[in-house]
């Protein structure tokens, strides 16, 4: 490559990883094809055991997607009409759509400007308002480990225990992260994972899982993911859904999981390189106290939307991709605005941090195969714009 045509930088580089395990992938997929058990084959059971070994959770249940994992977890608790589900306003839509699908009401909570995770003080304020009005029953808190940084799970667990609420960890972007020397997956009543291809552990299609230490919940999740079946296929005990993980996707994940530990180290090394290269230029993200981030997405904060636009344009001109996660807070989305306005009858308090971040955040390339030279090129492009 010449200086005039540097090699492209991938936003998420799945090809580099695939090159390392292509032979294993071919062998694993061939076994599935030969066996013919494409739904709930033995690879699903094997993956569930490996997820437990990696995370420390006692039970793992393979699910068809991260969204379906959230839904099954809430279905198992009987979340529905009249229930308030508290969740961050600054996150992906899946977290909010599931309560609405089940007939519950999402109550959007502001986020911390440094960690980007749910603000405990604002959560307490909105919980108090819901309780004072008495129209909705406080039923669940969904904490999102945004961008790979763990939420404050000890505090969320304590609040949920005090109020008798269900604590659900949406760790879609954070599998592999730790908090107080414990992996995510061992906090909350249950943890929902996504294996979308770009996640820290991703398959080649849709996939997900639920982790829990509660054996009864795990059994219920297995029933709900398979149409509510009982001990036999045609014994239907409850209303469930089709939420099973495909065997081929489980086989792919079994090839990828052994790489994850080293890939997490590489992600943290890249995050450190970014922080050094961007010092004094933008506000770089930091891991929360006592935690190691999985760095599922590396997001910097810029002064305003104009500065962000300049940076994106400069990076694009150099062939460097970037993305905005997320350009609009959930309470401003057309699908949720009415529900937000009606969740607290006396008037929902503002969500200033979530609204501001949508004009400031910019995600940069982040994957285990990003080199220090790549980071330097990206930082140079940002400096040129600012």
NORBEL-V650730 format. One record per residue. N is the residue number from 1. PHI is phi in degrees with one decimal (NA if undefined). PSI is psi in radians with two decimals (NA if undefined). D_FIRST is the distance of its C-alpha to the first C-alpha in Angstrom with 2 decimals. Layout:
# NORBEL-V650730
n={N:N}
phi={PHI:PHI}
psi={PSI:PSI}
d_first={D_FIRST:D_FIRST}
This chain:
# NORBEL-V650730
n={1:2:3:4:5:6:7:8:9:10:11:12:13:14:15:16:17:18:19:20:21:22:23:24:25:26:27:28:29:30:31:32:33:34:35:36:37:38:39:40:41:42:43:44:45:46:47:48:49:50:51:52:53:54:55:56:57:58:59:60:61:62:63:64:65:66:67:68:69:70:71:72:73:74:75:76:77:78:79:80:81:82:83:84:85:86:87:88:89:90:91:92:93:94:95:96:97:98:99:100:101:102:103:104:105:106:107:108:109:110:111:112:113:114:115:116:117:118:119:120:121:122:123:124:125:126:127:128:129:130:131:132:133:134:135:136:137:138:139:140:141:142:143:144:145:146:147:148:149:150:151:152:153:154:155:156:157:158:159:160:161:162:163:164:165:166:167:168:169:170:171:172:173:174:175:176:177:178:179:180:181:182:183:184:185:186:187:188:189:190:191:192:193:194:195:196:197:198:199:200:201:202:203:204:205:206:207:208:209:210:211:212:213:214:215:216:217:218:219:220:221:222:223:224:225:226:227:228:229:230:231:232:233:234:235:236:237:238:239:240:241:242:243:244:245:246:247:248:249:250:251:252:253:254:255:256:257:258:259:260:261:262:263:264:265:266:267:268:269:270:271:272:273:274:275:276:277:278:279:280:281:282:283:284:285:286:287:288:289:290:291:292:293:294:295:296:297:298:299:300:301:302:303:304:305:306:307:308:309:310:311:312:313:314:315:316:317:318:319:320:321:322:323:324:325:326:327:328:329:330:331:332:333:334:335:336:337:338:339:340:341:342:343:344:345:346:347:348:349:350:351:352:353:354:355:356:357:358:359:360:361:362:363:364:365:366:367:368:369:370:371:372:373:374:375:376:377:378:379:380:381:382:383:384:385:386}
phi={NA:-92.9:-63.7:-77.1:-135.6:-64.6:-64.7:-62.8:-105.4:-84.7:-69.5:-122.5:-105.9:-88.0:-69.3:-62.0:-65.9:-61.5:-61.5:-73.1:-124.7:-57.9:-63.0:-64.4:-59.4:-60.9:-67.7:-62.5:-66.3:-61.3:-63.9:-64.3:-61.8:-69.7:-73.6:77.7:-97.7:-83.0:-121.8:54.6:-74.2:-62.5:-64.1:-66.3:-61.7:-63.7:-63.5:-58.5:-64.9:-69.7:-64.1:-63.9:-61.8:-73.2:-86.1:91.8:-71.0:-79.0:-137.9:-133.2:-129.3:-67.8:-131.5:-70.1:-166.4:-64.9:-63.1:-65.2:-63.7:-59.6:-67.1:-64.0:-61.2:-74.5:-59.7:-62.9:-89.0:74.5:-63.5:-170.0:-54.1:88.5:-97.5:-101.4:-115.6:-89.3:-155.6:-67.2:-78.7:-111.7:-167.4:-77.9:-58.6:-56.9:-61.8:-90.3:-71.6:-63.1:-56.3:-67.2:-58.1:-87.9:90.4:-83.9:-114.0:-74.8:-114.3:-79.2:-119.7:-71.3:-118.5:-75.0:-71.7:-98.6:-84.3:70.2:-98.7:-53.2:-85.4:-64.8:-65.6:-70.5:-61.1:-61.7:-63.4:-72.0:-60.8:-62.3:-65.5:-63.0:-65.1:-64.7:-73.3:75.3:-81.4:-117.2:-95.2:-60.8:-119.9:-156.2:-122.0:-105.1:-90.3:-110.1:-85.9:-65.6:64.0:108.9:-93.9:-61.6:-71.1:-81.2:-69.3:-57.1:-69.2:-64.9:-60.8:-64.0:-62.8:-65.5:-64.2:-63.8:-100.7:68.2:-106.0:-83.1:-105.0:-123.2:-93.0:-91.6:-102.0:-56.6:-101.0:-133.7:-62.3:106.5:-69.6:-126.7:-140.8:53.6:65.7:-123.3:-67.5:-60.4:115.0:-111.3:-104.9:61.8:-73.7:-156.8:-125.5:-98.9:-113.7:-115.3:-111.7:-51.6:-52.1:-90.4:-75.3:-60.0:-124.9:-126.1:-94.9:-111.1:172.7:-91.3:-173.2:-167.1:-160.9:-118.5:-113.3:-159.9:-96.1:-98.3:-63.8:-65.9:-62.6:-59.4:-62.7:-66.3:-61.3:-65.3:-67.7:-65.3:-71.6:-123.2:60.9:75.5:-70.2:-97.4:-74.1:-124.8:-60.7:-105.3:-101.7:-104.9:-92.7:-159.1:-77.9:-121.3:-156.5:-93.6:-126.4:-84.0:-88.0:-64.3:-62.3:-62.5:-65.7:-63.4:-63.2:-64.0:-65.1:-65.4:-75.2:-85.6:-57.4:-62.6:-83.3:-63.1:-58.1:-67.8:-66.9:-65.0:-61.7:-64.7:-62.7:-67.0:-64.6:-66.9:-61.3:-65.6:-65.6:-60.8:-58.4:-68.7:-70.1:-103.7:-57.9:79.4:-105.9:-135.5:-88.2:-83.9:-73.0:-132.5:-70.2:-71.1:-57.8:77.7:-124.2:-116.4:-76.9:-83.9:48.6:-61.0:-138.8:-101.9:-120.2:-98.7:-116.5:-108.4:-61.2:-163.9:-65.5:-65.3:-62.8:-64.2:-61.9:-63.5:-65.9:-59.9:-64.5:-64.6:-65.6:-58.7:-63.8:-100.7:76.3:-110.1:-78.5:-149.8:-153.4:-116.2:-120.9:-141.9:-79.2:-149.2:-69.1:-62.1:-72.6:-98.2:-72.2:-54.0:-69.1:-118.3:-58.6:-65.0:-64.1:-63.5:-63.8:-95.1:-66.0:-119.8:-63.3:-78.2:108.5:-67.8:-60.9:-66.4:-125.8:-64.8:-69.2:-59.8:-68.0:-69.2:-60.4:-61.5:-98.5:-118.5:-79.2:-146.0:-92.5:-105.9:-52.0:-149.8:-163.7:-68.8:-110.5:-81.1:-91.4:-64.2:-63.1:-60.9:-60.7:-62.8:-63.7:-65.8:-62.3:-61.7:-63.8:-68.6:-60.3:-62.6:-75.7:-101.2}
psi={2.47:2.92:-0.48:-0.31:1.22:2.71:2.56:2.60:2.18:2.47:-0.90:2.14:1.64:-0.35:-0.69:-0.74:-0.75:-0.62:-0.53:-0.49:0.29:-0.74:-0.73:-0.72:-0.81:-0.73:-0.79:-0.78:-0.65:-0.67:-0.73:-0.77:-0.69:-0.70:-0.55:0.13:1.48:-0.27:2.22:0.71:3.09:-0.43:-0.50:-0.79:-0.72:-0.75:-0.76:-0.71:-0.70:-0.62:-0.69:-0.78:-0.68:-0.80:-0.48:-0.07:2.63:-0.47:2.46:2.43:2.02:2.36:2.79:-0.40:2.93:-0.66:-0.78:-0.55:-0.78:-0.76:-0.76:-0.69:-0.73:-0.64:-0.70:-0.49:-0.08:0.42:2.31:-2.70:2.40:-0.11:2.47:2.23:2.03:2.29:2.79:2.54:-0.30:1.53:-3.07:2.67:-0.52:-0.63:-0.60:-0.55:-0.52:-0.85:-0.69:-0.69:-0.61:0.00:0.02:3.05:2.09:2.37:1.91:2.38:2.51:2.92:2.84:2.38:-0.24:-0.88:-0.36:0.10:2.97:2.34:2.00:-0.63:-0.71:-0.59:-0.79:-0.71:-0.81:-0.60:-0.77:-0.69:-0.76:-0.75:-0.71:-0.66:-0.64:0.13:-0.59:2.61:2.10:2.05:-0.61:2.68:2.20:1.89:2.32:2.20:1.31:2.39:0.07:-0.05:2.15:2.44:3.00:1.41:-0.66:-0.72:-0.73:-0.75:-0.74:-0.74:-0.79:-0.67:-0.72:-0.66:-0.01:0.62:2.76:2.27:2.10:2.16:2.02:1.62:0.55:-0.60:0.13:0.28:2.23:-0.28:2.72:2.70:2.13:0.75:0.38:2.40:2.57:2.51:-0.29:0.08:2.97:3.07:-0.52:2.71:2.24:2.28:2.59:2.39:0.50:2.56:-0.50:0.03:3.00:-0.58:1.87:2.52:-2.88:0.83:-2.66:2.57:2.81:-3.07:2.80:2.32:2.45:2.73:-0.01:1.97:-0.67:-0.72:-0.76:-0.75:-0.71:-0.68:-0.71:-0.65:-0.83:-0.57:-0.26:0.99:0.40:0.41:2.76:-2.37:-0.34:2.84:-0.63:0.37:1.92:1.94:-0.41:2.92:2.09:-2.56:3.02:1.63:0.58:2.63:2.25:2.49:-0.71:-0.70:-0.65:-0.70:-0.71:-0.76:-0.58:-0.51:-0.57:-0.56:-0.69:-0.33:-0.29:-0.73:-0.85:-0.60:-0.62:-0.68:-0.75:-0.69:-0.74:-0.62:-0.72:-0.70:-0.70:-0.67:-0.71:-0.85:-0.70:-0.80:-0.47:0.10:2.24:0.00:-0.89:3.01:1.90:2.61:2.71:2.63:2.55:2.79:2.33:0.16:2.73:2.17:2.61:-0.18:0.85:-0.62:2.34:1.93:2.14:2.85:2.25:2.88:-0.68:3.14:-0.60:-0.77:-0.69:-0.74:-0.69:-0.74:-0.80:-0.73:-0.76:-0.75:-0.77:-0.69:-0.36:0.14:0.43:2.11:2.71:2.98:2.82:1.97:1.54:2.58:-0.17:2.32:2.72:-0.59:-0.18:-0.09:2.41:-0.61:-0.39:-0.23:-0.78:-0.73:-0.68:-0.78:-0.54:-0.13:-0.67:1.89:-0.54:0.01:2.04:2.27:2.74:2.86:1.17:-0.63:-0.79:-0.72:-0.69:-0.74:-0.59:-0.36:-0.07:-0.50:2.55:2.19:2.33:2.84:2.34:2.07:2.92:-0.20:0.32:2.29:2.88:-0.58:-0.70:-0.80:-0.71:-0.72:-0.72:-0.80:-0.68:-0.72:-0.67:-0.75:-0.71:-0.59:-0.54:NA}
d_first={0.00:3.78:6.73:8.06:6.12:5.91:6.79:10.44:13.26:16.25:19.71:21.27:19.13:21.55:19.24:18.16:21.87:22.92:20.84:22.92:26.22:25.87:28.53:30.87:30.49:31.36:34.34:35.62:35.47:37.13:39.97:40.52:40.58:43.04:45.23:45.43:46.08:43.56:45.45:46.50:45.60:45.72:42.07:43.12:45.76:43.36:40.81:43.61:44.66:41.15:40.80:44.09:43.05:39.85:41.44:44.93:46.57:49.57:48.89:45.91:46.29:43.48:43.41:41.76:39.81:39.80:41.98:44.46:44.55:45.65:48.22:49.69:50.05:51.97:54.00:55.11:56.53:58.31:56.46:57.75:59.89:61.26:58.60:56.31:52.82:51.14:47.35:44.71:44.25:40.57:39.02:38.06:40.76:41.53:43.36:45.76:46.28:47.72:50.82:51.51:51.27:53.89:56.09:55.53:54.69:51.46:52.14:49.02:48.59:46.53:43.73:43.08:40.70:38.95:38.76:38.73:41.29:44.88:47.12:50.15:52.44:51.76:52.22:55.62:56.57:55.83:57.47:60.58:60.69:60.45:63.18:65.39:65.25:65.98:64.66:61.73:61.65:58.83:57.33:53.75:50.88:47.31:45.04:41.33:38.87:36.50:32.77:33.66:36.15:39.64:42.55:45.69:47.17:50.16:51.33:50.77:52.58:55.46:55.84:55.84:58.36:60.58:60.52:60.53:57.20:54.51:51.26:48.13:44.67:41.89:39.06:36.68:33.80:34.94:35.54:35.19:36.20:39.20:42.09:44.57:43.13:43.70:41.19:41.43:43.53:46.47:47.42:49.35:51.50:48.48:44.70:42.78:39.26:36.72:34.30:32.43:28.91:27.30:29.91:29.60:31.20:30.53:31.54:30.32:33.01:35.75:37.48:39.28:41.96:44.89:45.60:49.09:51.57:54.42:55.47:57.54:54.68:52.37:55.04:55.42:51.67:51.74:54.68:53.25:49.92:51.98:54.39:56.71:57.81:60.14:60.59:60.38:58.19:61.02:62.57:61.37:62.26:60.49:58.34:54.75:51.60:49.05:46.53:45.54:42.13:40.89:40.87:37.42:35.98:37.92:36.49:32.90:33.80:35.35:32.04:30.27:33.00:32.58:29.04:30.33:31.66:28.42:26.51:29.04:28.44:24.69:25.53:27.90:25.42:22.97:25.98:26.90:23.48:23.76:27.33:26.46:23.57:25.71:29.01:31.02:28.72:29.76:32.17:30.32:32.09:33.98:35.57:39.32:41.74:42.24:39.33:35.88:33.84:31.90:29.43:29.36:28.17:27.02:28.92:29.29:32.20:32.07:35.17:35.64:34.32:33.36:31.14:29.56:28.95:27.26:24.93:24.12:23.47:21.20:19.15:19.06:17.82:14.73:14.28:16.13:19.18:22.60:26.11:29.76:32.03:34.64:35.38:39.11:41.53:43.46:46.80:45.50:44.33:46.82:47.43:48.52:49.91:53.47:53.54:52.36:55.07:57.73:56.79:58.71:61.72:62.36:58.93:55.60:54.48:51.28:47.87:46.31:43.44:42.18:42.47:40.68:37.75:36.97:36.15:34.22:32.07:28.36:26.45:22.91:20.51:22.27:21.89:22.07:18.40:17.15:15.72:17.08:13.78:13.96:17.57:16.90:14.71:17.52:20.20:18.81:18.97:22.48:23.63:22.59:24.71:27.67}
